[in-house]
Amino acid sequence: MEQHSQNQQELIAYIDELIKAEDYSTFQDHLAKLHPAEIAHAIESLPKEERITTWEYTPSEARGDVLTYVNDDVRSDLIDKTDLDELIEATEGLAADVLADILPDLPEKVITALLHDMDIQDKLRLESILKYPENTAGGLMSIDSVTIRPDVTLDVVTRYLRFRGELPDTTDYLFVVNREDRLLGALSLSDILTKPENLSVIDVYDPDIKYISANTDAQEIANLFEKRDLVSAPVVDENHKLLGRITIDDVVDIIRDEADHSLLSLAGLEDEDIFAPVVRSTRRRSLWLGINLLTALLASWVIALFSATIEQLVALAVLMPIVASMGGIAGSQTLTLVIRGIAVGQVGKANAKRLLYKELAVGILNGVLWATVIGLLAYFWFNNLHLGIIIGLAILFNLIVAALAGATIPLILQKAGADPALAGSVVLTTVTDVVGFFAFLGLAAMFLL
């Protein structure tokens, strides 16, 4: 992984060097030797001016594939900078399932031209993909699966494969279908090679092949592949008709997209493009900064309620951040655990209550432990036993509330249709800050003054 990262950095540095030196002949030759995915990575990693230059010198035969590899924001920018004729030339050779991924981003005139030149079979394939949402099996599937009938012999299958000449990438099974294209099972390539040629497919194929419904969510697809160690899986509609297949490379893309989304969401970010225009990035981030301001004002209002108490005992101002920080960290641990559990399908209605009880138990034990430690620290620091007891109680209470909030907030947000990863941390911080300050300063006002 480290070597791969280093090679990518060297590639970006070399491209940057060639552009600055205006050595465009060498630059164009170098791009011609790269895989479209490598060009896409370089484009995403370069500032806007160098990004456009790289795109202009990208070989025309690679441009369509590059568009499928870059993220949505970068793709939109590249499309905006490209003439319509060049876009048509770049995308007209793409397979229907690949074209479906970028079709919504293309100008209307380009879409019209592509559909006009497309044969009936490819149009039907494209329509079969576009009818499903992008993040479902139907929207993600490849339509390049190889099908056979159950009543032919293995010898016929072998001759058919030789006549075909080339199999789609990551093909490990041929799918057995009836005359209505309903999935019956799958025949492995190893069986074709090792079983007697005079046997019929129906005598050899596996009728229990694991299939995926076209409406299956992307995250669930990734979980199925992980649990079953799949390389590919057929995709069927509600009538069990074979539509296509999901392959392991599709699942790798799903996992990467989910990881990127989770990482960015934890910081309240939605930008995929690290060199997005300043105004666009500012606008997107301002929303969460504004929400954070409102939550911070709420916490400040709680502190202001006890301003007279703080003025009389300065030690309270010194110790307040400890209460809020301990609650925030404890809550974040539970929040992260639950969000991950939801993402991988480990947390749901059946076990949510037991997980809540478990996290409450952890919160109580950690609360007792750190209430004791911080209480003793406050006692020896300020030589005030009552202050030590009060901060200990506030820590205990806040860690219990943090565990409760961390476990329930993601579930509530999910039920409400919001993204737990994106909104969970903001809500949690508000809860732990407000509760922590209120508990600590409230107890201090009641028993110290």
Protein Blocks (a to p, Z undefined) as FASTA:
>chain_A
ZZmmmmmmmmmmmmmmmmmnopaklmmmmmmmpcfklmmmmmmmpcfklmmmmmmmpcfk
lmmmmmmmpcfklmmmmmmmpcfklmmmmmmmpcfklmmmmmmmpcfklmmmmmmmpcfk
lmmmmmmmmmpcfkbmklmpcckbccddfkbcfklmmmmmmmnopacehiabdcdddfko
pafbdcdfklmmmmcfkbcfklmmcfkbccddfklcfklmmmmmmmnopabdcdddfkop
afbdcdfklmmmmmmmmmmmmmmmmnopabfblkbcfklmmmmmmmmmmmmmmmmmmmmm
mmmmmmmmmmmmmklmmmmmmmmmmmmmmmmmmmmmmmmmmmnopacfklmmmmmmmmmm
mmmmmmmmmmmmmmmmmmmmnopaklmmmmmmmmmmmmmmmmmmmmmmmmmmmmnopafk
lmmmmmmmmmmmmmmmmmmmmmmmmmmZZ
